[in-house]
Amino acid sequence: MKYISTRRVAGDTTGATTERSFCEILLEGLAPDGGLYLPTHYPHIDDATLTQWRGLAYHELAFELLSLFIDDIPRADLRALVGKTYTAAVFGTPQIVPLRALEPGVYLEALSNGPTLAFKDMAMQLLGNLFEYELARRGQTLNILGATSGDTGSAAEYAMRGKVGINVFMLSPKGRMSPFQQAQMFSLHDANIHNIAVEGVFDDCQDIVKAVSNDLAFKRAHRIGTVNSINWARLLAQVVYYFAGYFQATRTNNEQVSFAVPSGNFGNICAGHVARMMGLPTRQLVLATNENNVLDEFVRTGTYRVRASSETHETSSPSMDISKASNFERFVFDLLGRDGARTRDLFQNEVERTGSFKVTADEFARIPGYGFVSGTSTHADRVALIRSTHERFATIIDTHTADGLKVAREHLIAGVPMIVLETALPAKFAETIQEAIGRAPDRPASMQGIEDLPKRFTVMAPDALAVKRYIEQHVEQHVEQHAG
Ligand SMILES: *Cc1c(COP(=O)(O)O)cnc(C)c1O
C-alpha cells in the first residue's frame, strides 16, 4: 500500500507527488505540499473476509485490518506490536470495545476504558508502540512537542511514557485544565515525560509549538515531531473499532448499522468513512457537534467556514471545541473524486484567503451518498440527556457521548442499530455530571485520589526561546544517560 497527499497535482515536479510507504509517513505530519496523507485506494473487504473477521479477537482483527495498509513492517513484528497494544490489562476488558444496549436498537460502544479514559487512547497506545519500533529500526530518536488543553496531551504522555528513544514535551496553559486532567498528566514521573505549564492560554501554547516547528534548523537538529490528529496511523487504528462495533451489533453481513460520532477535528468519524469505503455495511455516519458546529453546518449547507477564536465557544464538551477541523480535508478529497488540484484550491486558496469555501451543488448532492447526516447539541441538550439516560437506564454518560446520543436520536431508522461511540468516561467531566444528576460520577480505581499525588512539571513564560533552551538541556541529559 502506498500513500498520497490530498493536494497531489498531476505533473507536479517538486517531488511532492511521490507515493510513500506507511513507515515513511508514520513519523511525519503534513505532506510536503501541505496536504494530508491517504492511501492510494481503500482495500475492499468482501463478504467471505467479513465473515472470517467476525470471529476474531480485537487484536487479531486489528492485525488483519492494519496489515492491509502496512506492508513495510514484517508481519510477525506487526502482529506482536498490535498484540501488546490491545490487551485487557490496558483497556479494561477482553473485548477492548464492549458494546452495551441502552434501549432497543441503540447501543453505546465503549472506546474510553484506556489509561486516560478517552477514546484517544485507542490510537495513541498503538502509535507509541509503532514509534518505538520504527525509531529503533532506524537508530533514531524523536522529541515530541505538543500543546494540549486536555485529552490529547494526556493520551500522548500515557502512550509514550517509558518508551526508548522518545521524549515528550507537552505544553499546557497553567491553571486552565481541570484539576483531574492536570493531575493525570502531572502525576507522571517518567524521565522521558516533560510537562511544561505555560503562563498563558492554550493559543499561547500552540503559538510556541508553531514557532519552534517553523525553526527548521532547530527542528532538524533536535528531531522535533508531533502526534497530532492528522497522523494517518492514528486514524487507521480507529478504523478497527468500527468493524468491532459492527460485529457486536449484528449477526449476519446482510445487516447494516449506523454510527453516531461526537466530532471535533473529524478524526474519529473520518475513520468511520474509511471503514465504510472498505465495504463495512454502514447506513449512516451521524456527525454530532456541540455549539462549535462548523461540520454540522457543512453537512447541512455545503459551506465550510472556519471560525475566528472569538467565535469559538468554550463548552462543557471541551474536546469538541474546534474552530476548524484538521482531518476534514481527507473527506473532501474523496468527495471531490480525489481531485488534488481542486482540494488544494479549496483549502489553500479559498480557506487561507477568505476563511471559507462552498462546494458546488453537484458535489453537495453527493454527501448523503457517503452516509453523512449531522446535528448540533448544546449545553442544555447535554445536561438533559445525561439526566434522562441516568433516570431511564441507570447509566451515566459523559458530555461528549451525550452530544452523540442527542444527534443519534434525531436520525434513528427502524431496524438499523444505532451505535453511539462513547468517547470519554463521565469521571473526566464531573462538574457537568453533578449539574445533571446531582452527584459526581464514580471514578475507576486507577484514578482515585490522583489529585493528591506528587506533581512533576515546570512553569515557563509564554516564550518560544525559553522552551527551545529547555528542550536542548533535557534532550542532552537524555542522551548522556543513554551513553552512560
Ligand atoms: C478528541 C475527542 C473528540 C473529538 O474527536 P475528533 O476525532 O477530533 O473528531 C470527542 N470526544 C472526546 C472525549 C475527545 O477526546
The ligand as an SDF file (V2000), in Angstrom:
LIG
                    3D

 15 15  0  0  0  0  0  0  0  0999 V2000
  -10.9230   14.2420   20.7450 C   0  0  0  0  0  0  0  0  0  0  0  0
  -12.2800   13.9720   21.2630 C   0  0  0  0  0  0  0  0  0  0  0  0
  -13.4260   14.0890   20.4600 C   0  0  0  0  0  0  0  0  0  0  0  0
  -13.3840   14.5810   19.0350 C   0  0  0  0  0  0  0  0  0  0  0  0
  -12.7830   13.6510   18.1560 O   0  0  0  0  0  0  0  0  0  0  0  0
  -12.2600   14.0940   16.7220 P   0  0  0  0  0  0  0  0  0  0  0  0
  -11.5060   12.9390   16.2130 O   0  0  0  0  0  0  0  0  0  0  0  0
  -11.3890   15.2980   16.9520 O   0  0  0  0  0  0  0  0  0  0  0  0
  -13.4580   14.4400   15.8910 O   0  0  0  0  0  0  0  0  0  0  0  0
  -14.6600   13.7610   21.0070 C   0  0  0  0  0  0  0  0  0  0  0  0
  -14.7620   13.3570   22.2970 N   0  0  0  0  0  0  0  0  0  0  0  0
  -13.6780   13.2460   23.0890 C   0  0  0  0  0  0  0  0  0  0  0  0
  -13.8730   12.8180   24.5120 C   0  0  0  0  0  0  0  0  0  0  0  0
  -12.4030   13.5260   22.6140 C   0  0  0  0  0  0  0  0  0  0  0  0
  -11.3320   13.4160   23.4230 O   0  0  0  0  0  0  0  0  0  0  0  0
  1  2  1  0
  2  3  1  0
  2 14  2  0
  3  4  1  0
  3 10  2  0
  4  5  1  0
  5  6  1  0
  6  7  2  0
  6  8  1  0
  6  9  1  0
 10 11  1  0
 11 12  2  0
 12 13  1  0
 12 14  1  0
 14 15  1  0
M  END
$$$$
